[in-house]
Amino acid sequence: MSGQARATQAKRFPGIALPFPTVLVLLPPSETKAIGGEGAPLDLDALSFPELNPVRDKLVSALEDLANDVPASLKALDISERQIDEVERNAALRTSETTPALLRYTGVLYDNLDFTTLKKVEQERACERLAIASALFGAVRGGDPVPAYRLSGGSTLPSHGSLRTVWKPVLEPVLGSADEFVVDLRSGAYSSLAKIPHAVVVRVITSEGKVVSHFNKAHKGLLARAIARSKAEPSDLKGLVKLAQKAGLKVVQTGEKTADLITD
């Protein structure tokens, strides 16, 4: 983590001696978001990975402008008229309440991570060790304050084209230069936004070797929870396997930078 990022985290958690993380776990986001929050409106300088702020600012403005044209928004976001409230949230990106990212994202993975039931020290670890891939923000750490929004990794904005084209030149060098041990749990659309050559990729499979689709995110959530709960912080793939197995998860190393999380 950069010195600037550490300074940002120190402001976010005053009086708490946050550990210097040696692992960075990249989670996929969710289409659904929790609504509301108690935090101040969006402040890009309060987010981790500040090198991404110029693109973040550009995309926030693009979504706000797009929200003025509801039919165009529905088309670009691939949503129906019944979801027009998603457009309204995009229109209020700079004025609506924020909440920590691990409380903003919802769905199967985050249900199994179950952040609110973690002990305080475990929540602090989760905010440091876990990060979420984001179509709008590139990547944010678990404690970063973000508003509700709608934008998917595979979206194409009329003003900027595909998000892969927008993010790849900027996000790839930032994540690629991360000095932590990176565990990549992202889904396909978000993996395409930035390659991370040194990251360990974890695949979820059945005991018969079949790739899991329906419960994929549930097991990734359990692995993320195990990493947040562990006092020991893995610094390599062997450490990750040991941590997961200690938590009752069956993770086996399959290559120099790959591992399988095996379900029953």
C-alpha positions as CSV (number, residue, x, y, z in Angstrom):
1,M,0.0,0.0,0.0
2,S,1.3,3.4,-0.9
3,G,2.1,6.1,1.7
4,Q,-0.8,8.2,0.4
5,A,-3.2,5.3,0.8
6,R,-2.0,4.6,4.3
7,A,-2.6,8.3,5.2
8,T,-6.1,8.0,3.8
9,Q,-6.8,4.9,5.9
10,A,-5.4,6.5,9.0
11,K,-7.9,9.4,8.6
12,R,-10.7,6.9,8.0
13,F,-10.0,4.9,11.2
14,P,-8.6,7.5,13.7
15,G,-7.0,6.0,16.8
16,I,-6.8,2.6,15.3
17,A,-3.4,1.1,14.5
18,L,-4.2,-0.6,11.2
19,P,-1.7,-3.4,10.2
20,F,0.4,-3.0,7.1
21,P,-1.3,-5.4,4.8
22,T,0.7,-8.1,3.0
23,V,-2.3,-9.5,1.1
24,L,-4.8,-7.9,-1.2
25,V,-7.9,-9.9,-2.1
26,L,-9.8,-8.7,-5.1
27,L,-13.5,-9.5,-4.9
28,P,-16.0,-9.2,-7.7
29,P,-18.7,-6.5,-7.1
30,S,-22.4,-7.0,-7.2
31,E,-25.1,-5.5,-9.5
32,T,-27.2,-4.9,-6.5
33,K,-26.2,-2.3,-3.9
34,A,-27.5,-1.4,-0.5
35,I,-29.3,1.9,-0.5
36,G,-28.5,5.0,1.7
37,G,-25.7,5.3,4.1
38,E,-24.5,7.6,6.9
39,G,-21.3,8.9,5.3
40,A,-20.6,12.2,3.7
41,P,-21.0,12.6,-0.1
42,L,-18.5,11.1,-2.4
43,D,-14.9,12.3,-2.0
44,L,-12.6,10.7,-4.5
45,D,-9.6,11.6,-2.3
46,A,-11.0,9.4,0.4
47,L,-10.7,6.3,-1.8
48,S,-7.7,4.0,-2.0
49,F,-5.6,3.8,-5.2
50,P,-5.6,7.6,-5.7
51,E,-3.9,7.2,-9.1
52,L,-7.3,6.1,-10.4
53,N,-9.0,9.4,-9.5
54,P,-8.9,11.1,-12.9
55,V,-10.7,8.2,-14.5
56,R,-13.1,7.9,-11.6
57,D,-14.0,11.6,-11.9
58,K,-14.5,11.2,-15.6
59,L,-16.8,8.2,-15.3
60,V,-18.8,9.8,-12.4
61,S,-19.4,12.8,-14.6
62,A,-20.3,10.6,-17.6
63,L,-22.9,8.7,-15.5
64,E,-24.4,12.0,-14.2
65,D,-24.7,13.4,-17.7
66,L,-26.2,10.2,-19.0
67,A,-28.8,10.2,-16.3
68,N,-30.3,13.3,-18.0
69,D,-31.4,11.0,-20.8
70,V,-33.4,8.2,-19.2
71,P,-33.9,6.0,-22.4
72,A,-30.2,6.2,-23.1
73,S,-29.3,5.3,-19.6
74,L,-31.6,2.3,-19.6
75,K,-30.0,1.1,-22.8
76,A,-26.4,1.7,-21.7
77,L,-26.9,0.1,-18.3
78,D,-28.9,-2.8,-19.8
79,I,-31.8,-2.3,-17.3
80,S,-35.6,-2.0,-17.7
81,E,-38.0,0.9,-17.0
82,R,-38.8,-0.8,-13.7
83,Q,-35.3,-0.1,-12.6
84,I,-35.4,3.7,-13.3
85,D,-34.4,4.3,-9.7
86,E,-30.9,3.1,-10.7
87,V,-30.7,6.0,-13.1
88,E,-31.8,8.4,-10.3
89,R,-29.0,7.1,-8.1
90,N,-26.4,7.7,-10.9
91,A,-27.8,11.3,-11.1
92,A,-27.0,11.8,-7.4
93,L,-23.5,10.2,-7.3
94,R,-21.8,13.4,-6.0
95,T,-24.5,14.3,-3.5
96,S,-25.9,11.0,-2.0
97,E,-24.8,9.3,1.2
98,T,-21.8,6.9,1.2
99,T,-21.1,3.8,3.2
100,P,-18.1,1.5,3.4
101,A,-17.7,-0.6,0.3
102,L,-18.1,-3.9,2.2
103,L,-21.6,-2.7,3.3
104,R,-22.5,-1.2,-0.1
105,Y,-22.2,-4.3,-2.1
106,T,-24.8,-7.1,-1.6
107,G,-25.6,-10.5,-3.0
108,V,-24.4,-14.1,-2.4
109,L,-20.7,-13.4,-2.0
110,Y,-21.3,-10.6,0.5
111,D,-24.0,-12.6,2.4
112,N,-21.4,-15.3,3.0
113,L,-18.7,-12.8,3.9
114,D,-21.2,-11.5,6.4
115,F,-19.2,-8.4,7.3
116,T,-21.5,-7.1,10.1
117,T,-21.1,-10.3,12.2
118,L,-17.3,-10.1,12.2
119,K,-15.6,-8.9,15.4
120,K,-14.3,-5.3,15.3
121,V,-10.7,-6.4,14.7
122,E,-11.8,-8.7,12.0
123,Q,-13.7,-5.9,10.3
124,E,-10.6,-3.8,10.4
125,R,-8.7,-6.6,8.7
126,A,-11.4,-7.0,6.1
127,C,-11.3,-3.3,5.3
128,E,-7.5,-3.6,4.8
129,R,-7.1,-6.9,3.1
130,L,-10.3,-7.0,0.9
131,A,-10.8,-4.9,-2.1
132,I,-13.7,-4.8,-4.6
133,A,-13.3,-4.5,-8.3
134,S,-15.6,-1.7,-9.6
135,A,-16.7,-0.6,-13.0
136,L,-17.0,2.9,-11.7
137,F,-14.1,3.2,-9.3
138,G,-11.7,0.6,-10.7
139,A,-10.9,-0.9,-7.3
140,V,-11.7,0.2,-3.8
141,R,-10.7,-1.3,-0.4
142,G,-13.4,-2.6,1.9
143,G,-13.5,0.5,4.1
144,D,-13.7,3.1,1.3
145,P,-16.9,5.2,1.4
146,V,-18.8,4.8,-1.8
147,P,-22.4,5.8,-3.0
148,A,-24.9,3.5,-4.5
149,Y,-24.6,3.4,-8.3
150,R,-25.3,1.2,-11.3
151,L,-22.6,0.3,-13.8
152,S,-21.3,-3.1,-14.9
153,G,-17.9,-4.2,-16.1
154,G,-19.2,-5.0,-19.5
155,S,-21.0,-1.7,-20.0
156,T,-20.3,0.7,-22.9
157,L,-20.9,4.4,-22.2
158,P,-22.0,6.5,-25.2
159,S,-19.4,9.2,-24.3
160,H,-16.4,6.9,-23.6
161,G,-17.0,3.5,-25.2
162,S,-16.3,0.2,-23.4
163,L,-15.1,0.3,-19.9
164,R,-12.3,-2.1,-20.7
165,T,-10.9,0.5,-23.1
166,V,-11.2,3.2,-20.4
167,W,-9.8,1.2,-17.5
168,K,-7.2,-1.1,-18.9
169,P,-4.4,1.5,-19.5
170,V,-4.8,2.9,-16.0
171,L,-6.0,0.2,-13.8
172,E,-3.6,-2.5,-15.0
173,P,-0.4,-0.7,-14.0
174,V,-1.8,0.2,-10.6
175,L,-2.9,-3.3,-9.7
176,G,0.1,-4.8,-11.5
177,S,2.5,-2.8,-9.3
178,A,0.7,-3.7,-6.0
179,D,3.4,-4.8,-3.6
180,E,1.0,-7.1,-1.6
181,F,0.4,-10.8,-2.3
182,V,-2.6,-10.5,-4.6
183,V,-5.4,-13.1,-4.6
184,D,-7.7,-12.6,-7.6
185,L,-11.3,-13.7,-7.1
186,R,-12.7,-11.4,-9.8
187,S,-15.3,-12.6,-12.3
188,G,-14.6,-12.5,-16.1
189,A,-15.9,-9.0,-17.0
190,Y,-13.8,-7.4,-14.2
191,S,-10.7,-9.6,-14.8
192,S,-10.7,-8.1,-18.4
193,L,-10.4,-4.6,-17.0
194,A,-6.9,-5.3,-15.8
195,K,-4.5,-8.2,-15.9
196,I,-2.4,-8.8,-12.8
197,P,0.5,-11.1,-13.8
198,H,1.7,-11.8,-10.3
199,A,-1.7,-12.5,-8.8
200,V,-2.9,-15.9,-7.6
201,V,-6.2,-16.9,-9.2
202,V,-8.6,-19.1,-7.3
203,R,-11.1,-21.2,-9.1
204,V,-14.2,-22.8,-7.5
205,I,-14.8,-26.4,-8.6
206,T,-16.7,-29.5,-7.5
207,S,-15.0,-32.6,-6.1
208,E,-15.6,-34.1,-9.6
209,G,-13.6,-31.2,-11.1
210,K,-16.5,-29.3,-12.6
211,V,-16.4,-25.5,-12.5
212,V,-19.0,-24.2,-10.1
213,S,-21.3,-21.4,-11.4
214,H,-24.3,-21.1,-9.2
215,F,-22.5,-21.2,-5.8
216,N,-19.2,-19.8,-7.0
217,K,-19.7,-16.5,-5.2
218,A,-20.9,-18.1,-2.0
219,H,-17.6,-20.0,-1.6
220,K,-15.5,-17.0,-2.6
221,G,-17.4,-15.1,0.2
222,L,-16.4,-17.8,2.7
223,L,-12.8,-17.6,1.6
224,A,-12.8,-13.8,2.0
225,R,-14.3,-14.2,5.5
226,A,-11.7,-16.7,6.5
227,I,-8.9,-14.3,5.4
228,A,-10.5,-11.4,7.4
229,R,-10.9,-13.6,10.5
230,S,-7.3,-14.9,10.5
231,K,-4.7,-13.3,12.7
232,A,-2.1,-14.7,10.4
233,E,-1.9,-12.9,7.0
234,P,-0.8,-15.0,4.0
235,S,2.1,-13.7,2.0
236,D,2.2,-16.4,-0.6
237,L,0.1,-19.2,-2.1
238,K,1.2,-21.8,0.5
239,G,0.1,-19.5,3.3
240,L,-3.3,-19.0,1.6
241,V,-3.9,-22.7,1.3
242,K,-2.9,-23.3,5.0
243,L,-5.2,-20.5,6.1
244,A,-8.1,-21.7,4.1
245,Q,-7.7,-25.3,5.3
246,K,-7.5,-24.2,8.9
247,A,-10.9,-22.5,8.3
248,G,-12.4,-25.7,7.1
249,L,-12.2,-24.9,3.3
250,K,-10.6,-27.3,0.9
251,V,-8.2,-25.2,-1.2
252,V,-5.4,-27.0,-3.1
253,Q,-2.5,-25.5,-5.1
254,T,-2.7,-26.4,-8.7
255,G,0.1,-24.3,-10.2
256,E,2.6,-21.6,-9.4
257,K,-0.1,-19.0,-9.4
258,T,-3.4,-21.0,-9.3
259,A,-5.5,-22.8,-6.7
260,D,-8.8,-24.6,-6.6
261,L,-11.4,-24.2,-3.9
262,I,-13.2,-27.5,-3.9
263,T,-16.9,-27.8,-2.9
264,D,-18.6,-30.9,-1.6
